[in-house]
Amino acid sequence: MPENQKKIKKILRWALAVITVLVIISGLGITYYNTIGYLTFGLLDKTMAFWIHFYLLVPFVILFILHIFFQPIFRAFKNENLKKNLLFILSIIIVLAISIYVLAGQFGPSQPIKLDNVEVKEYKGQKLSSVNDFRENSIKGPQYINKDTYRLEITGLVNNPKNYTYNEVISHQNYEKVVKLDCVEGWDVTILWRGILVKDLIKESNPKPNANTVIFYANDGYSTSFPLDYLKNNNILLAYKMNNATIPPERGFPFQLVAESKWGYKWIKWITKIELSDDPNYRGYWESRGYSNSGDLNESFLKN
């Protein structure tokens, strides 16, 4: 074999080896998520791991084809470097197996979520999405909260701190409206939401004059914030029902914020605490990782 071809073959083998390792690592990360229930490491979450894995497959396939061109795989067993070629073939099988599992898990059918009531599919002539149309992309998987022991704390810069039970929250005046959630991943859902106005709860806590920011905390450690004026000047719901059914654990029971005109990462689920603050620069989970703090739909979600 000419010297140039040997060099090309060596480069291809090393490049293929590196890509193979990266594909396997990202695939195992997603497998870990599907098994344990969450995946987060810095900026890496399940969705990002999937796309890293998906796009790594492209150069992997290209390098694999080029490798076959310079050394046909069908001649591998006749080669004197049998162990090396067996390792190569084994790595290909591992990559294919993990990739099939990952792609099947991402695009394959999932079990429908159980609801406590029949889900409405249309409201006042407007077609609604299903509870099952969401994609699971939370930082630690669904949270299962006991309604009987649940408490919603309203604290911080308030004169009248609150510690509501679930039933105390939903006993407030209820409102419902259809609002679309837009996710930064490119999908959206249109849902009929029913809940309580956040500003009603805030009003009962009697915020102090210097309060200008509201921070929401979730059971899984997630958090996000909004200007107090956004919540006072808009009828923002703290929802406990979607499409006429109680929000299931997979979608944020007991409460999900219906953050109208905001990207989906601002629609915090599994809310356990609302804090009034004087820090407009507070950064929540994704905001501290480069996402826009305002989360406005008319702006890029990566804008700081």
N, C-alpha and C positions, 0 to 999 in steps of 0.2 A: 504494500500500500504506500503511495507517495507520501512524503513527509507532511505536506500541507493537509492532506486528508486525515492524517493521524492527529494533527493539532486540532482540526475542526471537530473530529470525533471526540477528543478529550474534552474540549470546551463544551460540546453538547452534553456529554455525560455528566459533567459537573453542574452545568446549568439545570439539567433535568433532575439531578439529585437534589439540588436546593429547592426547586419548585415542588418536587415531590414531598419533601419534608414540610414545606409551608402548607401545602394542600392537606396533608395528613393532620397537622396541628390545628388548622382552622376547622377541619371536619370533626376532629375529636372534641374541640371546644363546643361545637353545636350539639354533638352527641351528649356531652356532659350537661349542657343546658336542658336537653330533652329528658335526661334522666334525673337530674338533681332539681331542676326547676328554675335556675337562674344562671346568668353568665354576665359578669361585668368586671372589666379590668381597665381602669382609666377610661379612655374613649371607646373601648371595645365593649359591645354588647352583642346579643344574639343576632340582630339584624345586620350589624356591620360585619360580624364574623361570617355570616352567610354570603354577603356580597364579596368579601375578600376571597372566600373559598370559590365562589362562582367565577370571579374574574381571573383567579389563578389557574383555573382549568383551561382557559384559552391558551396561554403560553405553554402550559403543560402538554396539551394536545399537539401544538405546533412542534415543540421540541421532540415529542415522542415520534411524530411522523418523520422529522428530519433524522432522528436517530435510526429509525428503521431503514431510511434511504441509504445511510452510510453503513449499516450493518443489519441486514434483514433479520428479523426476529426468528424466522423459521430456520436460520442457520445457527441459532444460539447454542443448541444442544450439540452441534458438531464442533463447536469451538473448543479449543483446549482450556480456555478460561471458563469452565463450566460453572463453578461456584459464583463467579461474578455475574454471569448472565442469569443464573437462577435467582440471585438476589434482586437483579433488575426486574425480572418478570414478576417476582413476588411483590415488589413495591408497586408495580402497575396494578396488580390484582387488588391490593389493599386500597389504593387510591380510587379505583373504580367502585369498590364495595362501599367505601365511605361516602363517595359522591352520590351514588344511587340512594343511599339512606338519607343523606342531607336533602337532596332534591325532592325525594318522596315526602319527607317530613314537611318541607316548605310549601309544596304545591299539591300534595295529596289531600284527600278528604279527611276531615276531623270529626270527632263525635259532637253532635249537637248539644248545646248547653241546656240543662234542665231549668225550666222557669216555673214560677208559682201561679202563672196565669197564661191565658192564650195571648200570644203576641199579635198585636194589630199590625197589619201590613199597609194600611192606608189611613190618612187622616185629612178630612176635609178636601178630598180629591187629590191629595199629594201622596205619592207613593213613598213608602218608608223602607229603609234598609233593615236587615235582620240583625238581631243580637249576635248571630253567628258570622256576620260579615266582617267583624273586627279582626285584626291580626294581633296576636299576643306578642307584645314587645316591651313589657314591663321589666324593671331592673332585677327583680327577684321572683318573678312568677306570681300567680294569683295568691292573694292573701285571704285567709279564712278567719273572719272575725265573728266572735260570739255576740249576738245582738243583746243578750241579757246583761252582759258585763261591759258592753261598749260605752264609752264616754267621749263626747266631743267637747274639748276644752277650748275656751276662748280666753286668751291671756295677753300679757304684754302691757302696752300703754292703754289700759282701760281702768275706769273707776269701778266697774262692776264685773269682775271676772265671772265666767260661766263654766259650768261643768254639766252639760246636758246628757241625758240618756237618749237612746235612739228614739223612743216614743215621744219624748219631750220635743225633740227636733221636728219630727214629722207632724206634730200636733199644731205647728204654726200654720198660718194661711198658706194654702197650696196654690201653685200656678203650673201651667203646662204650656209648652210651645215646641214647635219643630225647629231643630237647629242642626246644621251640618258640621261634622267634625272633619277637619282636613289634617291628615298626617304628613309629616315631612318625608315619609317613605313613598308618597305618591298615591296613596289610597284615601278614600273618604267614605263616610257613612252619614245618612240622614235619618235622624231618630226623633221620635216624640218623647220629650223629656218632661218629667213631673217632679216638682220639688219645692223648696222654700227659697225665698230671696235671701241672698247672703247679707244684703244691707239690713234686713230686718233683724238678723242675729247680731250683727255688728252694733246696730242701734241700741239693742238691749244691754250690751256690755258698756255703753257710754264711753266712747274713746276719748282719750285726753287730747288737748288742743295740738300737741306736737306730734301726734300720730299721723303719718302720711303714707305708710306702706303696710300691706297685709300679706303675711307669710302663711302659706298653707303647708302642713306637714302630713305625710302619709305613714301608714303602718309599716311599710317596707323601707323607710328611711328616705324616701323621695321628698323633695320640697320644691316649691316655686313661689313666686311673689308677684304682686300687682300693686299699682298705685291705689290708694284708698279711694280716690275720686272715680276710678274706673268702676269700682264695685258700687259706689254710692249713686253714680249717675246712670247706671245701666241696670236692667233687671236681670242680673246674673243669678242663675239657679244653682243651688246645692241639691242635685238631683238624687232621688232615691228610687225612682221608677223610670223604666224605658220601655216604650211601646206597650204600655199598660201592664207591665210585669215588674215586680221588684228587681232592682239591679242585682244580678247574680254575682257571686264572689269573683268570677273570671272577668267581670267588667267593672268592679270597683265597690261592691257592697262594703259598708252601708251607704256611702255617699261619693258621688263624682261631681266635680265642678264642671258646669257647662260654660266654658270660657269663650263666649261668642266673640267672633272676629279675631281669634287667636289660633295659633298653630296647635296641633294636638298635644304637644308635650306640656302645654300649659293647662290641659284638662286633667288635673291631678285626681287620682282615684284613692280609695281606702283612706279618706281623710280622717285624721284623729285630733288634729289641733289647728287652731287659727290664731295667729299671733299678730297683734297690732304693734308696729315698729316705727321708728323715726329714721330708718336706714334705707333710703331709696336705691342704694347701690347693692343691696343684698342679691346674691346670686344663688339660685337653686341648683338642683342636680345637673341638669343639662346646660343651664346658663353658665355655670362655673366651668364647663367643658367646651365653651366656645359658641353656644347658641345665643341668639338674641334675647336680651332680658325682657324686652317688651313683648316679643312673640307675635307681633302684628302680622296678620295674613297678607297685608299689602306690601310687606317688606320681606327680604330674605331672612330665613331663620338662622343663618350664620352671621348676621350682622350684629356687631357688638354695640 
